[in-house]
Amino acid sequence: MKYKSVKGLLTKDESLIPVTFIDKLEDILHGFLGILLFIISILAAGYTLQRLIETRPFFPLGMIQGINDILFVIIILEIMRTVIVRFTDGIFQLDNFLIIGVIAAVRHILTVGASLTMEKEKTEEYFNRALTEMGVNTGIVLALVFALFLSRAARKSGTSK
């Protein structure tokens, strides 16, 4: 017995595996992953709050750790949103991945900048490496923002036709 495959809907080919069965399994997996990511984000937010309360001195070390941890929770939530959109719409959206990349690169820039500021004894090699890391991550942020702009512009031009 042959079934229509997802690809087969376009090419009129048939598959040995029923599409609805695979779709159901995929939906179950995406639902499970969404719930798991939500639980992870709650635990990470709780850990962030605990670190904010316990870190001494709060300024500047606690604030820097707090911002880093909060951006990490935002990354987890953006990944969860991507899974949910895939679960509801049936497609992965490029914009969500670009936003996750921007947040991750900005988080790294802030972390490197903070460690550079906090470090008492900086060797020239450490300083140059930190500046190079920040420069590379800045380039990544600019490239991802440009890609996000292109993605949204392409979508707008595609809907206006």
DAQUIHU-V715211 format. One record per pair of residues at least 24 apart in sequence whose ideal C-beta (glycine too) atoms are under 6 Angstrom apart, sorted by the first residue. I is the first residue (numbers start at 0). J is the second residue. D is the distance in Angstrom with one decimal. If there is no record, write none. Layout:
# DAQUIHU-V715211
[[I,J,D] [I,J,D]]
This chain:
# DAQUIHU-V715211
[[29,82,5.7] [29,85,6.0] [29,86,4.1] [32,82,5.2] [33,79,5.9] [33,82,4.8] [33,83,5.3] [36,78,6.0] [36,79,3.9] [37,79,5.9] [39,75,5.8] [40,72,5.7] [40,75,4.4] [40,76,5.4] [43,72,4.9] [44,72,5.1] [63,113,4.2] [67,110,5.6] [70,102,5.9] [70,106,4.1] [73,102,5.8] [74,99,5.8] [74,102,5.4] [74,103,5.9] [93,150,5.2] [94,150,5.6] [97,143,5.1] [97,146,5.5] [97,147,4.5] [100,143,4.7] [101,140,5.7] [101,143,4.8] [104,136,4.7] [104,139,4.6] [104,140,4.7] [107,136,5.1] [108,133,5.5] [108,136,4.7]]
